[in-house]
Amino acid sequence: MELELDKVVFIPVGQAPHRELEGDPGAEERLEMVELATADDERFEVSRAELEREGPSYTSDTLRALRERSPDDELFLILGGDQAAALASWHEPEEVLSLATVAVAARLSWSRQAIGIRLGRLAGMRAIRYLDMPIIQVSSSVIRRRAAAGQPIRYLVPDKVAAYIEANGLYGASESISEQAPA
């Protein structure tokens, strides 16, 4: 494994500070989907940290809380290239970079060079690690759009998550979205 992580902690956002989540089913439903997606792998853990904290969910606050809880742990923040490119606009971006190593999974629209240009001269930016992995073009917005249109999302999300979205009519899902492979 490239980062040699002991575990990966998934932390669903409580209250998104930068944008309203389109068609958001709610924090508890998002948490349930993450739990369904990660339940079969003992290396994965799900945290309610941002759901239990009032106010906007700032990554810097979450990382500080993780650091206080486990001061000897090395923290990594794994982001897609699109989110890494937006890091300069985040609340306390340099604090984020000082508290964790940011590991970036590339997206077609955000190369290493483009991210570097976008982040400019943020202190700690040189410590960003780019993951050497195939580019997988799956995004939450594509999944939500497909579910709303009744298009299949199988292979884009774990089967248990597709079934949960369909059973609960999340994101406007009304037809069988878990049976067919995406076109």
PEHUJO-V766882 format. One record per residue. N is the residue number from 0. RES is the residue in one letter. OMEGA is omega as a letter, one per 30 degrees, with the letter a starting at -180 (NA if undefined). D_CENTER is the distance of its C-alpha to the mean C-alpha in whole Angstrom. Layout:
BEGIN
N,RES,OMEGA,D_CENTER
N,RES,OMEGA,D_CENTER
END
This chain:
BEGIN
0,M,a,19
1,E,a,18
2,L,a,17
3,E,a,19
4,L,l,17
5,D,l,18
6,K,l,15
7,V,a,12
8,V,l,11
9,F,a,8
10,I,l,8
11,P,a,8
12,V,l,9
13,G,l,12
14,Q,a,14
15,A,a,12
16,P,a,14
17,H,a,14
18,R,l,14
19,E,l,15
20,L,a,13
21,E,l,15
22,G,a,17
23,D,l,15
24,P,a,16
25,G,a,16
26,A,a,14
27,E,l,16
28,E,l,15
29,R,l,11
30,L,l,12
31,E,l,15
32,M,l,13
33,V,l,10
34,E,l,14
35,L,a,15
36,A,a,13
37,T,a,13
38,A,a,17
39,D,a,18
40,D,a,17
41,E,l,19
42,R,a,17
43,F,l,14
44,E,l,14
45,V,a,12
46,S,l,13
47,R,a,14
48,A,a,14
49,E,l,13
50,L,a,15
51,E,a,18
52,R,l,18
53,E,l,20
54,G,a,19
55,P,l,16
56,S,l,13
57,Y,a,13
58,T,l,11
59,S,l,15
60,D,a,16
61,T,l,14
62,L,l,14
63,R,l,18
64,A,l,18
65,L,l,17
66,R,l,19
67,E,a,22
68,R,a,21
69,S,a,22
70,P,a,23
71,D,a,24
72,D,l,20
73,E,a,19
74,L,l,15
75,F,l,13
76,L,a,10
77,I,a,8
78,L,l,7
79,G,a,8
80,G,a,11
81,D,l,11
82,Q,l,9
83,A,l,11
84,A,a,14
85,A,a,14
86,L,a,13
87,A,a,17
88,S,a,17
89,W,l,15
90,H,l,17
91,E,a,18
92,P,a,17
93,E,l,19
94,E,l,19
95,V,a,15
96,L,l,17
97,S,a,20
98,L,a,18
99,A,l,15
100,T,l,15
101,V,l,13
102,A,a,12
103,V,l,11
104,A,a,11
105,A,l,13
106,R,a,14
107,L,a,17
108,S,a,17
109,W,l,16
110,S,l,18
111,R,a,19
112,Q,a,22
113,A,l,20
114,I,l,17
115,G,l,20
116,I,a,22
117,R,a,20
118,L,l,19
119,G,a,23
120,R,l,24
121,L,l,22
122,A,l,23
123,G,a,21
124,M,a,20
125,R,a,22
126,A,l,20
127,I,l,17
128,R,l,17
129,Y,a,16
130,L,l,15
131,D,a,18
132,M,l,17
133,P,l,17
134,I,l,15
135,I,a,14
136,Q,l,14
137,V,l,12
138,S,l,10
139,S,a,9
140,S,l,12
141,V,a,14
142,I,l,13
143,R,l,14
144,R,a,17
145,R,l,19
146,A,a,19
147,A,a,21
148,A,a,23
149,G,l,24
150,Q,a,22
151,P,l,21
152,I,l,18
153,R,a,19
154,Y,l,18
155,L,l,14
156,V,l,13
157,P,a,15
158,D,a,18
159,K,l,18
160,V,l,15
161,A,l,17
162,A,l,20
163,Y,l,19
164,I,a,18
165,E,a,21
166,A,a,23
167,N,l,22
168,G,a,22
169,L,l,18
170,Y,l,18
171,G,a,21
172,A,a,21
173,S,a,25
174,E,l,26
175,S,a,25
176,I,a,22
177,S,a,22
178,E,a,25
179,Q,l,25
180,A,l,23
181,P,l,22
182,A,NA,24
END
